[in-house]
Amino acid sequence: MSTTVVVTGLGATTPIGGDAVSTWEAALKGVSGAATFTGPWVDDFELPVRFGAQLTVPASEMLTKVQLRRLDPSSQYALIAAQEAWRDAGSPTPEPTRLGVCMASGIGGLWTLLDNWDAMKAGGPRRVFPLSIPMLMPNAPAATVSLEVGARAGAHTPVSACASGAEAIAMAIDMIRSGRADIVVAGGTEAVVHPLPVAAFAAMQALSTRNDDPSTASRPYDIGRDGFVLGEGAGVVVLESEEHARARGARVHAEILGAGMSSDAHHIAAPEPEGMGAARAIQEALDVSGLTASDIDHINAHATSTPVGDVAEARAIHRALGSDIASRIAVSATKSMTGHLLGAAGAVEAVFAVCAVRDRVAPPTINITEMDPVVELDVVRDEPRQLGDGTRPVVALNNSFGFGGHNVALTFRSAS
């Protein structure tokens, strides 16, 4: 389908900002969101990792007491980001049956599940909160957002680990291009900064263990990287057919050109080491977008800071774009600042990609002391970098990959 899809709204709540605007400003300044955990549970366990990337502005400062009591944190974060994105889009009033939601989560309502299990063990079934199931179900954030905006064209929840947020945006493009909706609120959310996931990821040796220096722990592409920093948050975009957006006079942040998806069928928790699956997703994104490798100005890489994953992605970029071009594209690894937001990561990084093409600037990658020589990419380090020469639109590629071998690539272009 050739329907042009544009981005008319942005929203986020992250470890480096309470909204999309402050998050983007912090990213351009190279602010780290990682710090020692402050939750009351920290002293209850001898966790091998005692830091992460928690929200800058707690949900308790953004929502009502009723919302906080009846929504799992994953839905709370989704609601905060969606409310901002909807306002940013001008609070449109579409026909409800032409309005959709695609809101992803990698894990879902973990806090609700585990808190109520603890309550039941301590006091029996009468201690279980009556709304536990609608709070913990993975589609709860999508349902919450659809209730908020009155969406009746469909509310969907892709679950593909750390590619979930990007896959939700890909589904939203399809909803508009297939004619099911004129506007779709899309994104991802995650709220699993909890001792169990910390212990589990640490047991897999997936997390950095730099307990004494959290702010420099997430270091994609650095030769001393030792794992990712667990984070939390949400990112949301409002996608709209260009025809619908122009008819109501909406401001357009950027055009979203297309998406590519693939699967590795290689390992439950490790990427295919040569990046073949990821390369197929990138190539498909270019094909459906009508782009060639030479059109790409910027890549917001998945780049979690794991020793294996960063190299596999670099190989995928070279495989899909060709080494001559791949080594000249400005690459940003924003997880160096936000940490890894799992199911929200792809959506927050899509917000970054939209801002990058809109403002024609690539955010920096922080914490690289010595670049891994195996990673032959032009990584934007320490300071932001201008994109393009102003004579043509700027195009960005956004990569997201997840446990289970899920690969998603999205493409964005500056608005004409």
VOGU-3710 file (C-alpha; in Angstrom, 3 decimals, decimal comma):
1> msttvvvtgl> 0,000/0,000/0,000  1,262/3,490/-0,779  -0,609/5,469/1,891  1,744/8,024/3,393  1,889/7,775/7,207  3,105/10,661/9,341  3,978/11,176/13,003  1,841/13,883/14,589  2,362/13,222/18,294  5,213/12,223/20,615
11> gattpiggda> 5,166/11,149/24,257  7,572/9,518/26,682  8,467/8,954/30,290  12,020/7,686/30,734  15,021/7,562/33,066  16,309/10,814/31,548  13,097/12,854/31,263  9,506/13,061/32,414  8,210/13,711/28,887  9,344/13,500/25,280
21> vstweaalkg> 10,683/17,049/25,165  12,848/16,771/28,273  13,954/13,258/27,296  15,163/14,498/23,894  16,923/17,498/25,470  18,690/15,204/27,960  19,712/12,818/25,176  21,343/15,638/23,230  23,239/16,637/26,385  24,459/13,082/26,985
31> vsgaatftgp> 22,765/12,635/30,363  22,943/9,207/31,994  19,779/7,898/33,670  21,509/5,079/35,531  21,855/5,249/39,317  21,906/3,078/42,414  18,473/1,580/43,154  16,385/3,463/45,663  13,399/1,097/46,077  12,465/-0,203/49,554
41> wvddfelpvr> 13,234/-3,720/48,331  16,922/-3,054/47,724  18,024/-4,002/51,237  15,896/-7,182/51,308  18,112/-9,108/48,911  21,808/-9,492/48,256  21,458/-8,650/44,576  24,609/-8,939/42,462  23,488/-5,813/40,545  22,306/-2,863/42,648
51> fgaqltvpas> 21,633/-0,191/40,049  19,439/0,535/37,053  17,668/3,279/35,128  14,457/4,315/36,883  11,992/7,027/35,870  13,089/10,630/36,321  9,547/11,649/37,298  7,674/8,961/39,295  4,214/7,994/38,078  2,876/9,093/41,464
61> emltkvqlrr> 3,513/12,693/40,388  1,631/12,290/37,103  -1,494/10,228/37,855  -4,384/10,194/40,312  -4,505/7,928/43,364  -7,258/5,876/41,723  -5,184/5,381/38,572  -2,155/4,394/40,624  -4,196/1,836/42,605  -5,988/0,279/39,623
71> ldpssqyali> -3,165/0,197/37,052  0,022/-1,847/37,077  3,092/0,379/36,637  3,402/-0,849/33,030  -0,039/0,609/32,275  0,701/3,734/34,305  3,762/4,513/32,182  1,876/3,799/28,953  -0,927/6,129/30,019  1,479/8,954/30,905
81> aaqeawrdag> 3,260/8,740/27,537  0,011/8,342/25,575  -1,592/11,353/27,252  1,396/13,492/26,268  1,459/12,159/22,696  -2,278/12,769/22,303  -1,939/16,352/23,534  1,065/16,844/21,274  -1,025/15,672/18,317  -3,533/18,411/19,096
91> sptpeptrlg> -6,052/16,172/20,919  -7,776/15,171/17,665  -11,414/14,086/17,545  -11,518/11,288/14,956  -14,426/8,946/14,406  -13,799/6,358/17,200  -14,105/3,411/14,809  -11,256/4,942/12,749  -8,920/5,255/15,771  -6,665/2,361/16,845
101> vcmasgiggl> -4,094/1,485/19,516  -0,997/-0,723/19,304  0,723/-0,759/22,701  3,352/-3,354/23,486  5,033/-4,705/26,585  7,803/-7,243/26,774  6,773/-8,776/30,108  3,502/-7,143/31,217  2,183/-6,566/34,736  5,005/-8,139/36,681
111> wtlldnwdam> 4,607/-6,028/39,829  0,905/-6,905/40,112  1,552/-10,596/39,597  4,328/-10,877/42,145  2,809/-8,532/44,735  -0,443/-10,480/44,743  1,361/-13,813/44,920  3,227/-12,514/47,948  -0,063/-11,323/49,455  -1,728/-14,686/48,898
121> kaggprrvfp> 1,155/-16,602/50,447  1,075/-14,313/53,458  -2,669/-14,080/54,028  -4,563/-16,431/51,746  -6,803/-15,844/48,714  -8,830/-13,086/50,372  -5,738/-10,881/50,217  -5,642/-10,965/46,402  -6,699/-7,656/44,852  -9,907/-8,122/42,782
131> lsipmlmpna> -8,478/-6,287/39,762  -5,287/-8,356/39,655  -6,034/-10,067/36,340  -6,964/-6,948/34,301  -3,921/-5,252/35,831  -1,360/-7,964/35,047  -2,556/-9,096/31,613  -0,065/-8,132/28,871  -2,744/-6,258/26,895  -3,636/-4,049/29,874
141> paatvslevg> -1,551/-1,063/28,642  -3,216/-1,227/25,199  -6,649/-1,465/26,809  -5,841/1,426/29,156  -4,782/3,675/26,285  -7,766/2,695/24,142  -10,086/3,628/27,019  -8,247/6,930/27,441  -8,604/8,055/23,803  -11,798/6,163/22,911
151> aragahtpvs> -10,238/3,949/20,240  -12,633/1,428/18,671  -10,794/0,349/15,511  -8,801/-2,177/17,541  -6,339/-2,337/20,440  -3,397/-4,675/19,861  -0,460/-5,941/21,917  2,538/-7,432/20,147  4,853/-9,237/22,570  8,295/-9,758/21,099
161> acasgaeaia> 10,638/-9,088/24,024  12,874/-6,071/23,411  11,526/-5,558/19,878  7,952/-5,167/21,163  7,691/-1,376/21,040  8,993/-1,217/17,471  6,714/-4,057/16,400  3,726/-2,144/17,790  4,648/0,794/15,568  5,010/-1,540/12,568
171> maidmirsgr> 1,508/-2,894/13,269  0,186/0,637/13,477  1,545/1,419/10,002  -0,284/-1,637/8,696  -3,535/-0,588/10,379  -3,448/2,730/8,549  -2,238/1,414/5,192  -4,788/-1,407/5,201  -7,556/1,121/5,709  -8,569/-0,052/9,196
181> adivvaggte> -7,782/3,273/10,864  -6,945/6,918/10,167  -5,023/7,420/13,436  -3,206/4,907/15,650  -1,625/5,518/19,051  1,391/3,206/19,149  4,322/2,460/21,405  5,751/0,337/24,156  5,981/0,272/27,936  7,912/-1,657/30,579
191> avvhplpvaa> 8,023/-1,624/34,376  10,185/-4,469/35,624  12,756/-2,765/37,800  12,020/-5,371/40,476  14,377/-7,711/42,344  13,264/-10,842/40,463  14,125/-9,639/36,915  17,313/-8,075/38,239  18,334/-11,407/39,758  17,268/-13,333/36,659
201> faamqalstr> 19,051/-11,108/34,131  22,109/-11,086/36,387  22,071/-14,890/36,527  22,184/-14,867/32,721  25,190/-12,508/32,936  23,224/-10,066/30,777  23,586/-7,072/33,130  26,532/-4,806/33,726  27,957/-5,255/37,219  29,540/-1,816/37,562
211> nddpstasrp> 27,839/-1,222/40,921  30,396/1,397/41,923  29,924/3,534/38,795  26,359/3,179/37,454  26,393/6,266/35,218  29,151/4,794/33,032  27,899/1,204/33,120  25,963/1,254/29,832  28,740/1,560/27,263  27,697/0,261/23,827
221> ydigrdgfvl> 30,612/-0,471/21,498  33,223/0,129/24,205  35,746/-2,673/24,444  35,023/-2,884/28,188  31,237/-3,292/27,919  29,923/-5,983/30,243  26,146/-6,026/29,792  23,076/-3,804/29,725  21,526/-1,578/32,392  17,920/-2,510/33,219
231> gegagvvvle> 15,549/0,425/32,785  11,876/1,332/32,782  9,593/3,733/30,940  7,349/4,172/27,928  7,384/5,788/24,509  4,381/6,600/22,320  3,868/8,031/18,844  0,640/9,129/17,205  0,617/7,899/13,614  -1,809/9,240/11,096
241> seehararga> -2,478/9,041/7,391  -1,069/12,139/5,741  -4,458/12,838/4,177  -6,162/12,830/7,590  -3,439/14,900/9,210  -3,530/17,576/6,514  -7,323/17,715/6,572  -7,290/18,719/10,234  -4,216/20,937/9,933  -2,033/18,815/12,201
251> rvhaeilgag> 1,644/19,528/12,773  3,823/16,776/11,312  7,023/15,774/13,133  8,194/13,335/10,447  7,097/10,740/7,945  7,332/7,067/8,883  8,218/5,206/5,723  7,997/1,539/6,631  9,070/-1,429/8,700  10,904/-4,685/8,232
261> mssdahhiaa> 10,618/-7,760/10,451  12,335/-11,126/10,620  13,223/-13,882/13,064  16,537/-15,625/13,701  15,349/-19,155/14,628  18,780/-19,478/16,214  18,705/-19,228/20,046  16,208/-18,252/22,748  18,432/-15,534/24,213  21,337/-14,881/21,838
271> pepegmgaar> 21,360/-13,148/18,449  22,463/-14,969/15,343  26,168/-13,986/15,547  26,590/-12,931/11,915  23,496/-10,704/12,057  21,775/-12,434/9,162  18,259/-12,182/10,616  18,700/-8,565/11,652  20,073/-7,753/8,200  16,944/-9,197/6,587
281> aiqealdvsg> 14,767/-6,924/8,728  16,850/-3,891/7,752  16,758/-4,821/4,069  12,991/-5,332/4,170  12,534/-1,944/5,844  14,515/-0,319/3,027  12,590/-2,197/0,340  9,110/-1,354/1,599  10,199/2,238/2,170  11,522/2,660/-1,360
291> ltasdidhin> 14,988/3,454/-0,041  18,513/2,424/-0,891  21,390/2,198/1,565  22,777/5,527/0,341  19,560/7,271/1,455  20,222/6,524/5,157  21,757/9,399/7,143  21,385/8,095/10,685  20,892/4,866/12,617  19,533/4,637/16,144
301> ahatstpvgd> 21,028/1,257/16,953  19,645/-1,386/19,307  23,125/-1,538/20,906  22,374/-2,768/24,406  26,013/-2,873/25,549  26,281/-6,654/25,637  29,556/-8,058/24,288  27,847/-10,308/21,715  24,801/-8,273/20,708  26,612/-5,093/19,679
311> vaearaihra> 28,907/-6,984/17,316  26,068/-8,971/15,745  24,156/-5,756/15,022  27,217/-4,082/13,530  27,647/-7,063/11,223  23,950/-6,859/10,288  24,293/-3,195/9,359  27,294/-3,953/7,163  25,531/-6,944/5,610  22,355/-4,990/4,784
321> lgsdiasria> 23,844/-1,659/3,714  27,241/-2,659/2,351  30,463/-1,883/4,200  31,361/1,234/2,217  28,075/2,923/3,141  27,622/1,351/6,592  30,916/2,738/7,853  29,901/6,311/6,895  26,443/6,545/8,518  26,090/8,387/11,850
331> vsatksmtgh> 25,167/5,767/14,469  23,765/6,622/17,910  23,369/4,153/20,782  20,958/5,940/23,094  20,764/3,064/25,567  24,096/4,416/26,786  21,923/7,097/28,457  18,480/5,529/29,028  19,541/2,008/29,859  17,599/-0,827/28,257
341> llgaagavea> 13,828/-0,363/28,570  13,014/-3,840/27,159  9,518/-3,691/25,618  9,566/0,096/25,680  13,002/0,463/24,101  11,955/0,362/20,459  9,240/2,951/21,027  11,404/5,388/22,985  14,112/5,036/20,353  11,522/5,662/17,632
351> vfavcavrdr> 10,776/8,943/19,411  14,514/9,683/19,272  14,627/8,818/15,551  11,698/11,118/14,810  13,342/13,966/16,726  16,661/13,301/14,961  15,231/13,678/11,444  12,981/16,565/12,506  15,842/18,526/14,093  18,529/17,126/11,774
361> vapptinite> 20,786/16,118/14,631  22,023/12,749/15,916  22,250/12,294/19,706  25,565/11,182/21,202  26,653/7,821/22,527  28,254/8,227/25,934  30,682/6,104/27,955  32,927/4,952/25,103  36,489/5,039/26,392  38,004/2,658/23,855
371> mdpvveldvv> 36,035/1,680/20,774  35,834/-2,057/20,079  37,842/-2,410/16,854  35,518/-5,170/15,662  32,671/-2,620/15,443  33,400/-0,749/12,219  30,713/1,924/12,483  30,805/5,733/12,563  29,464/6,065/16,105  28,425/9,552/17,250
381> rdeprqlgdg> 30,396/9,969/20,478  30,092/12,439/23,360  28,530/15,310/21,357  25,511/15,506/19,031  26,166/15,686/15,284  24,298/17,557/12,578  22,648/15,402/9,918  22,547/16,204/6,210  23,504/19,363/4,388  20,028/20,882/4,341
391> trpvvalnns> 19,487/20,237/0,626  17,410/17,058/0,963  15,287/15,204/3,540  17,064/13,346/6,337  16,366/9,609/6,736  16,858/7,526/9,887  16,804/3,795/10,548  15,789/2,496/13,967  16,763/-1,067/14,957  15,180/-3,208/17,679
401> fgfgghnval> 15,922/-6,840/18,480  14,641/-9,176/21,189  15,165/-12,453/23,032  13,732/-15,234/20,915  15,289/-13,821/17,761  12,780/-11,037/16,992  14,111/-8,362/14,625  12,358/-5,093/13,704  13,651/-2,106/11,723  11,760/1,151/11,166
411> tfrsas> 12,530/4,021/8,781  11,712/7,718/9,256  12,164/10,756/6,988  12,052/14,447/7,790  8,766/16,071/6,815  8,643/17,971/3,546
//
